[in-house]
């Protein structure tokens, strides 16, 4: 099995991808923004998707959407074929598309809205933080994409402030700041330990 950046040669899988996403939503009983094969193919042709294959068999898929002139990007449409679920493929695909997003859009905030606990866990492991919808993109085109979701009326009634989905955000600037804080704390802790050991030796 391999996970690669999708291109136009993978267009033949677009109908199966859309069907798998739709069927998965029906089984889970969750809302989902529908996508057409043509839309999926565009993502492939633009290098904004990853696909997992087992030989020539479709295994899984995920794509990138850019919003607010590239200030925000979302990893959407994460799906694994039923025959390959329970093997950790979703996590691997999620990691691959996240890495690809960070490479193509290094300064963008990466966000996700989901009802799935498994996706929330994967997002958390990658550094996403739960946020209110107000911290996500204000690009109306993104929110219009929710119209095909069965929960869209909830989003409308709350004036796009909340829904059944949980908003999660990876902010590269905050991530760098947090890492610096952690390194500073670790350094201070190590320095304190060394100083205490030195004092003990002096007293002996």
C-alpha positions in Angstrom: 0.0 0.0 0.0 1.2 3.5 -0.8 -0.1 7.1 -0.1 0.9 9.6 -2.8 0.1 13.1 -3.9 -2.8 12.6 -6.3 -2.7 13.9 -9.9 -4.8 13.6 -13.1 -3.9 10.0 -13.6 -6.0 9.2 -10.5 -9.1 10.8 -11.9 -10.6 7.3 -12.6 -11.1 6.9 -8.9 -13.2 10.1 -8.4 -16.6 8.4 -8.8 -15.7 5.7 -6.3 -14.3 8.3 -3.8 -17.6 10.3 -3.9 -19.7 7.1 -3.5 -17.6 5.9 -0.6 -17.9 9.3 1.2 -21.7 9.3 0.7 -22.2 5.8 1.8 -20.0 6.3 4.9 -22.1 9.3 5.9 -25.3 7.3 5.6 -23.9 4.5 7.8 -22.7 6.9 10.5 -25.9 9.0 10.2 -23.9 12.2 10.1 -24.1 15.2 8.0 -21.6 15.8 5.2 -21.0 18.3 2.4 -21.4 16.5 -0.9 -18.7 16.7 -3.6 -19.0 15.8 -7.2 -16.4 13.6 -9.2 -15.6 16.8 -11.2 -14.7 18.6 -8.0 -12.5 15.8 -6.8 -10.7 15.6 -10.2 -10.0 19.3 -10.0 -8.3 18.8 -6.6 -6.2 16.0 -8.1 -5.2 18.0 -11.1 -4.1 20.9 -8.9 -2.0 18.7 -6.7 -4.3 19.4 -3.7 -5.1 15.8 -2.7 -3.5 12.6 -1.5 -4.7 9.1 -2.4 -3.9 5.7 -0.9 -3.7 2.7 -3.2 -3.2 -1.0 -2.8 -1.9 -1.8 -6.2 -4.7 -0.4 -8.4 -7.3 -0.7 -5.6 -8.7 2.4 -4.0 -7.9 2.5 -0.3 -8.4 6.1 0.9 -8.4 9.8 0.0 -8.3 13.4 1.4 -7.9 16.8 -0.2 -7.0 20.4 0.6 -9.2 23.4 0.3 -7.8 27.0 0.5 -9.8 29.8 1.9 -9.4 33.6 2.5 -6.7 33.9 -0.2 -4.6 31.1 1.3 -4.8 32.4 4.9 -6.7 29.3 5.9 -6.6 25.7 4.5 -8.8 22.8 5.4 -8.2 19.1 5.0 -11.5 17.7 3.8 -13.1 14.5 2.5 -11.0 12.1 4.6 -12.3 8.6 3.7 -11.1 5.0 3.8 -12.7 2.2 1.8 -14.6 -0.2 4.1 -12.3 -3.1 3.1 -9.3 -1.2 4.6 -10.7 0.2 7.8 -9.3 -0.7 11.2 -5.7 -0.8 9.8 -4.7 2.8 10.8 -5.0 4.1 7.2 -7.1 7.1 8.2 -4.3 8.3 10.5 -1.6 7.8 7.9 -3.7 9.6 5.2 -4.4 12.5 7.7 -0.7 12.8 8.5 0.2 12.8 4.8 -2.3 15.5 3.8 -1.4 17.6 6.8 2.3 17.5 5.8 1.4 18.3 2.2 -0.7 21.3 3.4 2.1 22.6 5.6 4.5 22.4 2.6 2.1 24.1 0.0 0.7 26.6 2.5 3.4 27.1 5.2 1.9 30.3 6.7 -1.7 29.2 6.5 -3.8 28.2 9.5 -5.1 24.6 9.0 -8.6 24.0 10.3 -11.1 21.3 10.5 -14.8 20.9 11.4 -15.9 17.4 12.2 -18.4 15.4 14.3 -16.1 12.4 14.4 -14.2 11.6 17.6 -11.6 9.7 15.7 -10.8 12.7 13.5 -10.7 15.0 16.6 -8.1 12.7 18.2 -6.0 12.7 15.0 -6.2 16.4 14.8 -5.1 16.8 18.4 -2.1 14.6 17.8 -1.1 16.9 14.9 -1.3 20.0 17.1 -4.9 21.2 16.4 -6.7 23.0 19.2 -10.5 23.2 19.6 -11.8 26.7 18.7 -15.0 28.6 18.2 -16.3 29.0 14.6 -15.4 32.7 14.8 -11.7 31.8 14.7 -12.1 29.9 11.5 -12.3 31.4 8.0 -14.9 34.0 7.3 -14.9 33.1 3.6 -18.6 32.6 2.9 -17.8 30.1 0.1 -16.6 27.6 2.7 -19.8 27.9 4.8 -21.9 27.7 1.6 -20.4 24.3 1.1 -22.3 23.1 4.2 -25.6 23.5 2.5 -25.8 19.9 1.4 -25.3 18.8 5.0 -28.4 17.6 6.8 -27.5 19.8 9.8 -27.3 23.0 7.8 -30.4 24.4 9.4 -28.5 24.4 12.8 -25.7 26.4 11.3 -28.2 28.9 9.9 -30.2 29.3 13.1 -27.0 30.1 15.0 -25.8 32.6 12.4 -22.7 30.3 11.7 -21.5 30.6 15.2 -21.9 26.9 16.0 -23.2 23.6 14.8 -23.0 19.9 15.6 -19.4 19.9 14.2 -16.4 20.8 16.4 -14.1 23.5 15.0 -10.3 22.7 15.4 -7.4 24.9 14.3 -3.6 24.5 13.8 -2.0 27.9 13.9 1.7 27.6 12.8 2.7 30.9 14.6 1.2 29.8 17.9 2.7 26.3 17.5 6.2 27.9 17.1 5.6 30.1 20.2 4.4 27.1 22.3 7.5 25.0 21.2 9.8 27.9 22.3 8.0 28.1 25.6 8.4 24.3 26.1 12.1 24.5 25.2 12.6 27.4 27.6 10.9 25.5 30.5 13.0 22.3 29.8 16.2 24.4 29.7 15.3 26.1 33.0 14.5 22.7 34.5 17.8 21.2 33.4 19.7 24.2 34.6 18.0 24.0 38.0 18.9 20.3 38.3 22.5 20.9 37.4 22.7 23.8 39.9 21.3 21.6 42.7 23.7 18.8 41.9 26.6 21.3 42.0 25.5 22.7 45.3 25.2 19.2 46.8 28.8 18.4 45.7 30.1 21.6 47.2 28.4 20.7 50.6 29.9 17.2 50.6 
